[in-house]
Amino acid sequence: MRKNLIVCGYLPEHHYFYNLIETSNKINLVGILDSYNELALKNAYNNNVSCFNSLDEILENFGKIDLAYIPKASFIASEDNRLSISLLERQISVLDENSCNSELLIENLRKANQKNEFYYAYRHIIDTAFFNRMIGIIKDLSRKMEIILIDATFEQKNLILISRIICDSLKINTTIKVKNNDVYSYYYLITGEIGSYDYIFKIYNIDNRSMYNNQKHINALTLITNEGSLTIDLTFKNICWHGNNLKPSKTILKNHEISDCESKVLDNFISKRIIQRDVQAILNDAVKIKEIDGLLSGGGKKNNAKQLKGKIKTSVHLSLYNQITSSDTGSAIDRDLKTIKSNIYKKYLYYKNDFLDDYFQSMNNYVGMEIMLFLNSKNIFNKPYKKYNCNEIMNKVTSRKTKRNESIIKLWLSQLSNTGFINSDYDNYYWASNVVLKTERDRIYDHLSFLWNWKLGNPLSLKYLKKNIKEMDKLFNGEINCNEILFPQGKIDYAEALYKENTIYKMLNELLALKVAEYILGNCEEDRLSVLEVGAGIGATTSAIFTMLEKMNLQRRCEYIYSDISDFFLQIGREKFTGVSDINYKKIDLNNYRQLKILPQADIIVAAGVLNNVKDVDITLELLYKKIKPKGLLLITEPVGNQIEMLVSQVFMMESILKNDEDDNNLFASEVLWIEKLKKTGFNNIESFPSDSHKYKEFGQRLFVAEK
């Protein structure tokens, strides 16, 4: 039975917890508990869940919550240091990475025991294998070489861990002596002795607010010897040796990067007595580790420690926590791809149907009102029951008579008629309803923003929509290029919002990336497979593919070709994927059939949102089919039918509006027609996502997977 999980606070991008959630069939992430602000909403959106600002609100929506995870960057936990107690009081077990003092830690353990729940603090439950490896390496180093200086830079919450590593590996059983100290805006600097060893500690305390912008922090321990230095990175679990041929102690201190800080400590020692006392108090806190260890190991007598130990051994949550803190996430082949696929589907169902219905209705109303107000400004539909035909409307809207403009007007009239804004009488249209007021339009937009912003997508998507609406006159008259709106001053912020930070594109890109990974796992034995992406654009789909391949350790099993007709987009790809070695860039025009014919064959061809704007879909599909190896895949994402927001945006960027052989009142071909075209070309085993039962189908975007 899956356990309901909440995350209390902020999770940085690419946090290891994502892998656990995605690959586990034991837990179900139901929400984020955080302060209700834009950052919190964005965090929840990135995790595909709802944001709540109270425990009662979560329990009201989901009933039973089994487990709460408090990440170390949790702002809500830093505001409320008794958050873990509140969770345990409601019989919710807690995995806690946020720092707390020893007294509160002990209180949490006692409360967990009282409520028959589980509480685990990150700083005391560590990756045992890595910890033991560090101890062994340092012991071996101390036997072979003289350690001149211990240098460490770390978060305050890791003080006890650093102390344990040093004391256990060097067999030191004494107090940590502080000789000198100083305080800076971001950290304490202290020097002294641990046993017979000199140390320099730079200890900093993270302001949780800054974690939203700065997610990388140093937690490193360096042991300096005559022959070199050994550095252990506790964050990324790396161990490095630098052979520097260093000289004796005084020279090292003099040349050390923080030697100036040490001198300042000596100069200002008297004025820093209060700070010294505070630092000493922090260090003395390490003594409490014995009492805490006693409670965890069963060595203590208070609060039925033996019983607590038994619970820990049999706890599902403990094994779960071991998965979280383990650096070994397993090989790609060991992953359950069905679970990942299932979880991708489930995590995009966190908003209920009535919420999505409200969004779709609000979007239809808003765009319909904007079109009506634009037509009103051209003296169209200003008088009830006055009829206009398409040519009259066209003449009033623009003097630029193009096939595209004519098609846009027809699509608008069809949409307005279908949604009740106007009525039709054969080829004539008239208005017979209430006046569209700007105040009502503004109210609908505010509500639409509430539904969309960091719940379904990036707020910039709606700003881009408004920008297009504002410039509709110029777009009809050809006075402005639609790409100037989408890429102002060459920036891709709007494009990222539309094609990457948009809930339906996110889901389809993840499913597409999963299909690539599945194919590579099932077909790659010795030779690497080739993936060709045409019309790669800003690399939104590419990013999803590389993220999935990296997650499953498959990066080296494929050669990737990133192609586009535009040098602008190719340069974006080069800048975005500088760290990817197995990627090549190629300029490809899908309307240049001669160029397509001489392309080498690929195992997989990816075409995300690009085929709807080629001159002839059938010819392009046929040429792409010939460039796919036997049993290879074509993966395409395409809009289907009408998406009303595209009738005031993307429609102006299409060279020729697609003739879909079905209905001229639709901007894009239907799902049925796409499947027919793929079958006619020769593809088989065609799949379409989302499924008929998935609410996201109403967004009007599809992923088609076709096998040659």
N, C-alpha and C positions, 0 to 999 in steps of 0.2 A: 504494500500500500504506500502510495507516494505521500511524503511529508510536506506540509505547507510551510514555506519559508518566507520570511521578510528580511530585507536588508535595511539596516538603520543608518542611513547616511550615504555618502558619496563613494562610488566605485570608479577609480580611474579607468580610462580606456585600456583594453588588453589586460585587465586585472586577471590573475590566475583563477579567480572565482568563476569567471565566465565559462571556462572549460568544464568545470565541475557541473555547473547548471546544465550546460548543453549536452553533456555525455551521460549524465546520471538519469536513471529511471526511478530513482528513489525520492527525489525532491522536486517540488513545484514552486517556483518563485512567483508569489502572488502580489507583491507590492513593495514599494520603497517608503519607509517612514522617514520624513525629513521636514524641515521648515518649508512652507509652501511659497517658494519663490522661483524665479526663472531658472536658476541653476539647478534647483531640486527637480523641477519639471523636466529639464533637459536630461538630467541623470536618469529619471524614470523612463523617459522616452527612449534613451539609448539602451535601456535594459528591457524595453517592450513591456512595461508594467505600469500600473497606476501609481500616482504619488498620493500619500496620505500624511496628514500632519498630527494625527493622534492615534494612539493604540485602539481606543474605543471605536474609531471609524473603521479601522481594518477589521476588527473582530465583528463589527456589525455587518460588514460586506462578505466576510469569508468564514465566520463562525470560528472554527478551531484553527489556531496557528501553533505549529509544533516547534518551530525553531526560528531563532532570530540571530542574524549575523551582524556584528558591529565592526565595520572596517576601521582601520586606524585613522583614516581621514574623515571620520564621522563628526560633522559639525554639531549635529543634534545631540550626540553623546557628550561632546565637550561642553555644550550649554547645560545639559542635565546630567550631572555625574552619577545620578541614581537611576538612570535609564535601565540599566541591567536589573536592578532590584525591582523596578516596575514590571519588567517583562517576566521575571521569575515569579512575582506575586500573582500574575495572571496565568501561571503554569505554562510558560513558554521557555523552553531551554535556550541557552545563550552561548554563542561562540563569539568571544570578545577580543578584538585586536586593539581596542582603544585603551590608552594607558589609564590606570587608576592606582591610587596609593594602596599600600598593603592592607591597611585596616578595612578599606572598602572591598578589596579582593576577598578577604576572609569573610566579611559579611555576606558577599555574594555566594560563596561556597556554602555557608550555613543556611542561607535562604533556599538554595537549590536542594540541599539535603532535606530541609523542612517540607518543601513542596513536592518532593520526590521527582525533581527535574534535574537537569545537568547544566553545569556552568564550566566553561573552559576558557581560560585566559591565554592569549597567544604567547605572551612573554614567558609563560611557564610550561607551556606544551609546545616544544619546538621539534624541528625535524631531527629526530634522534640519530638517523644515519649520518646526516651532514655534521651534526654536533660531534659525534664520535670520530668522524674523519678529521675534523679540525683538531681535536684533542690529540689524536695520534700523530698528525703531521707536526704540530708544535712540539710535542714530546721528542720526536725524532730530531727536529731542528735543534732543540736545546742540548741534546746529547752530542751533536756533531759540531756545533758552533756556539760561541759566546754571544748571548743576546745583549746588545749594548743599550737599546732603547725600545720601549713599547709605545707606539704612536697609534692613537685611535680617534676617529671622527664618527660620531653616532648620535642618534636621537636619544633624548633623556630616558625614554621608556626602555631602551636597550641596555641601560647601565648594568642591571643585574646580570643580563646575559653575557655581556662583555667581561664582567668580573668573574663569572663562573668559568668562562673559557680560559681566561688567564690563570686563575687559581687552580683549576683542575688539571690543566696541562702542565703547569710548572710546579705543581705540588706545593703551593703556597697556602699556609694556614695562618694568616695574620690580617690585621686591619689594613685598610688602604689609607696611607698617610698623604695629607694635602700640605704641600709646602707653600706654593704660590698659586694665585688665581687672579683672573680678571674677567670682566663681563663686557660683551659687545652687543650690538643691536640684535644679533641673531644667535649667539652662542655664549656659553661659559668656556673659558680656557683655564684648565688647571694642570699643575705639574706636581709631582711628588714621587713617592716610592711605593711599590708593591713588593714586599719582601726585600730582596736585594736588587730589584730591577727599577730603573728610572722609567717614568712614564710621562707622556703628554696626552691629555684628553681634551678634545674639542667636543663639547656636549651642547647640542642645540635642542630647542623645544619648538616643534612645528605649530604655527598658528593655523588651525584647521581651515580658516578662510582661504589661506594662501594655497592650500592643497588643490583648490579648484583650478588654479592657473599653473601651479608648479608641482608636478607629480613625482619628480625624481629627486631622491634624497640619498646622501651618502651614509652608509653604515659599514665602515671598513676598519679592520684591525691590521696594523703593520708591525712586524717584528724586525728590527734592524740589527744586523750582525756585521762583523768585520768584512765578510765576503759578499754581502748583498742584503736584500730585504724580501721578506715574505709578506704578501698582502692578501688578506681574506676579505672578500666582498660579501657581507651578510645579506644584502638585498638580492643580488643575482646569483649568489652561491658560487662565486668564482674564486679560485685560489691561484695567485700569480707569484712567480719568483723573478726578482730583478737582481742580476749580478753587478753590483755597483763598485765592488772593491773598496768599500768605505774604510775610513780611518777611525782612530779611537774616538771615544765618547764626546769630548769637548768640541772636536772639529765637526762632528755630526750636528751637535746642537747649534753650533755657530752657523752652519750652512743650511740648517733645516728651514723649511719654508715658513714656519711659524716662530722662528727664533726671535723676531722683533716683538711678537706678542709676549713672549716670555720676559723679555727685558722690561716691557711696559708693566708687567705684573709686579716685578721687583720694585720699580719706581713708585708705583701707586699702592703698594701693599697695605699701608696703614689705612688709607681711605676706603679700602675694600673689605674691611673686617666683616661687615654685615653680610656681604656676598659670600665671603669665605665660610661663614657660619652656615649659610643656606646650602652651599655646595657640600659641606661636610654632612649636613643633615640628609641630603640626598644619598650620599655614599653610605651613611649609616643605615639607611633603609634596607640595604642589602642583607643586613642581619636577619630581617624578617623572613628571608627566603626559607630558613629552616622550618619555621612554623607552617608556612604555606606548603612546602614540600611534604611536611608531615601529614597535613590534611589530605593532600593528593595521593600520597603513597600508602596511607593507612597507618603511618607511624605514630600519629597523634592520638590522644585519647578523647578529645572533645568532639561532640557532634557525630558520634558513631562513625568514626573515620574508617573503621574496617568495613562497615556496610557501604560507605561511600566508595571505597576501593572496589568492592564487588560490582557496584553499579558501573563504574568506569570501565571495568574489564568487559562487561557484556553490552555496553551501550552502543546502539546503532550510530548515535551522534559522534562517538569517539572515532569509529571507523570512518565516518564521514569527514571528521576534522583531519584525520590522518591523510585522507585524499587531498584535502585542501592544502595542507602544509607541505606535502611531499613534492620534491622537485621533479620526480619522475612521473610524468603523466601517461606513460605507457606508449607502446609503438602504435603507429597508425592502424596496422592490421588488427590490433586488439580492440579497436574502438567499435562500438556498435553503431553502424551507420543508420540502421533503422531507428534507433533511439534519437540520434541527432536530427534526422528528418522529421520524426514525430514532434520533437521539441521545437523545431523551427515553426511548424504549423501552430502548435499550441501557444507559443509565446506571442503570436500575433492575434490572439483572441482575448486579450485582457480587457478590452472595452466591450460592453454589452451591446446587443443589437440595437436597442433603443438609442444609445449614444451615437452609433454609426448612422442610424436612420436620420437622427437630428442633423448630423453633419451633412449628409447627402442632400437633404431637403434645404438646409441653409445655404449650401453652395449653389444649388439650382436657383433659389430665390435671389441670392445676391447677384449672380452673373446675369440672370434675367432682368433684374432691375437696372443694372448698369447698361445693358443693351437698350432697354426701353428709354432710359434717360438720354442716351446718346442719340437715338432716333428722334426723341422729342426735340433735342437741340437742333435737329434738321427739319423741324416742322412736320414730323411724321408721327401719327397716332396721338395728335394733340386734341383731336375732337372725336367724341364718341360716334361710332358707326360710320365715320368717313372712311371709304374704302380706297385702298392703294394696291396697284399691281406691282410686280417685282421690278419692272423697268422704271416705274415712277420713283420707287424707293431708291433704286440704284442711282438715278440721276440726281436725287437730292443729297445722297450720301457723299458721292465723289464724282469728279469730272474724269477720273482715270478709269476708263472702261477696259478692264482686263478680265480674262477668264477666271482668274483666282478671286478677284473682288466679287464677280457675279456669283461664284460658288459660295463665298462667305455669306453674302446676303441671303441666298436661298437656304443655307444651313441655319442662319439666325431665325428666319421666318418659320421654318419647320420646328425649331426648338421652342420658340415663343408660343407657337400654336399648340404644341404638345403639352406645354406646362401651364396653359391657361392664361397667359399674358395677353394674347390676342386671339381673335377668331378668324376662321378662313371660310371663304365662299368661292369654291373652285380656285381660280388663280388670283383672287382678290383677298385682301386682309384688312381687318378693321379692329379697332379697340372698343371694348364695351364694358370694361371693368373699372375698378377704382383707380384714381390717379396715383401714379408712382411718385412718392414724395422722397426727397433727398434725406429727410430726417429718418424715414423708415429704412431707407437703404443703409444709412449709417448705423442704425440700430442692428440690422441684420449682419453687417460687417463686423461689428463688435462681438456679436454672439458667435459668428463664424470663427473669429480670431480666438475666442475662448476655447472653442472646440478643437481647433487645429494646433495652436502654438504649443510645441513640445509635448503634445499628446499624440498627434498624427504626423507632425512634421515640423520642420524649421520655419519660424515666423517669416523668414525672407521669401518663402514661396508666395505668401499672400501679398507681400510688398511688391514682388515682381509682377503679380497679377494686376495690382492697382496701377503700377507704372505703365503696363501695356494699355490698360483702359484709358489712362490719361492721354496717351499718345495715339489713340485710334485714328484721329483725323490724319495725322502725319503718316501712319502706317498705310491707310487706304490710298493716300495720294503719293506714296513712294518718297516722302520727304525724309524719312528716317529708316535705317536698316534695322530689322528686328534684332539682329545680333548686337547692335549698339546698346540695346536694352538688356539683353541677356548677359553680355560681357562688357559692362561699362569700364572704360580705361583698361581693357584686357583682363579684368578681374573675373574670377570664376565663382564668386560667392553665391550668386543666384543659381548658377548651374549645379553647384554642389547641393544646395538646398532642394532643388527640384528632383535631381536624379540620384542623389545619394542619401540625403537626410529626409526621406519621404517614406512613410511606413510601407506602402505597397511596393515601391522599388527596393527597399531594404529586404523585404521578404523574398521577392522574386530573385534578387541578386544572390541571396544566401542559398536558395534552392538551386539556382543555376550553378553556383560554385560547388555545391554538394554533388551535383551530377558530374561535374568535371572530376572531382576527387574519386567518386565511385568508379568512373570509367578508368581512371589511371590505376586504381587498386586492382581492378579486375583484368586489365589488359597489359600492364607494364611488367615485363619480366626482366629483360636485359637492356634492350635499347630504350632510350627515352622517347616518350610520345610528344607529338607536336600539337600545339594549340594556336590557331590563328583567330585573332579577334579583328573583325572589320568594323569600321566606324566606332573606334574605341572612345573618341571624344575626350572627356575629362578624366576617364579612367575609373568611373564609379563601379562598374561591373568588374573591371580588372582588379581593383582593390579587394572586392569581396572574394574573388578567386584566389588571389595570393594569400589572403588571411586564412582561408580554409586550407590551402595547401600547406602553409606553414604550421597550422594547428595540427595537421595530420602527418607532418614530417615528409611531405611529398614534393617539396620545392625542387629537388634535384632530379625528379623523375620526368620532367617535361621541359620542352623548349617552347618559349612563348613569343609569338609575333604580335606586336601592338601596332595596328595599322589605322590610318585615317587619311582622308583626302586633304586635310588641312595641316600645314606646317605648324600652325598655332597649337593645335591639339597634340601633335607629335612632340613638341617642345614641353608641353605640360606633362606628358607621359614620362619624358626623360628626367624632368625635375622631380616628379612624384615618386618614381621607382628607381632612384639612383642606387639604392642598396640591393637591388635584385640583379643577380649576375646573368641568369639564363633568360634574358629578354632582348629581343631585337625590334627595331622600329622600321616601318616600311610605309611609304606613301602609296595608298591604293584608292582608286576611284571606282566605285561600284557601277558607275554608268559607262566606264571604259571597258567594253567587253573584250577587246584585244588584250588588255592588261590582265584581266581575270583569267583568260585562257592560258597564259604562260606561267601562272602561279604554281609553285610546287604543291603536291597534295599534303593534307594535314589530317591528323586523327580526329580532331575536334575543330569545328568552326563556330565562333560565337558572334552573333549579330544582335546587339542590344539596342532596340528602338531606332533602327536605321533603315530597315527595308521598306517602311511605309513611305519613304520619300525618294525612292529610286524611280527611274523613268518607266521601267517595265518589271514588275515583280516576278512574273513567270520566267522571263529570260534570266534574270539575276539568280533566281532559285536554281534553275537548271545548270548554270555555270558553277555555282557553289557546290551543287550536288556532285559534279564531276571532280571537284577538288577535294572531296572527302574520301579517305581510304575506306575500303570495304569494312563494314561493321562499325564505321566511325559515326560521330554524332554531329548534328546541327542543333545549336541551342539559340533560340531567338526570343526576345521579349518584344511585345508589340501592344500598342493601344488598340482596342476593338470598339466598334460602334461609335458613340458620341460621348466624349467627356466635355461637359459644358465649359469647364475652365479653359480648355484648349481652344474653344471657339473665339476667345478674345486674346489668345496668346500664340500658341504654336501654329495655329492656322495661317498666321501671317508669315511664317518662316518656311512654309512648304512651297517648293517650286511649282508643283502641280498637285492639286488636291486629288487624292487617290480615287480612281474610278473602281469601285469595289464590285461591279457586276451585279449588285443586289438592289441597292437603294441609294439614290443620289442624295437623300436627306441625311445620310450618315457620313461623318468625316472619314472614318476608318472602316476597313473590312471587318466582318464579324469573325468570331472564333470558328464558326462552322466553315466559312469560306477559307480561312487560313489552313485549316486541316485538309480541306479538299485540294487546295493548291499544293500542299506538301505531299499528299498521296499521289496526285497527278504527276509530280516531278519524279516520283520513284521511292520516296521515303516510306518507311514502315515503323511499326511499334511507336506510334506517335502518342505522346502524353501532353496534357495541358494542365497548367496550374494557374490560379487556385482551383480547387475542385468545386463542383456545383454546390456543395453544402457549406462552403466557406464564405463567410460574410464579406470578405475582402474582394470577392468576385465583382461586387458592385462598383469598385474603383475603376473597372474597365481596362485593366492591364492584364496581359497573359504572358506566361512563359510556355513556349512550345519546345518539346524535346523530341527530336526525330532521328531515327537510325537509318543508315544507308543499307 
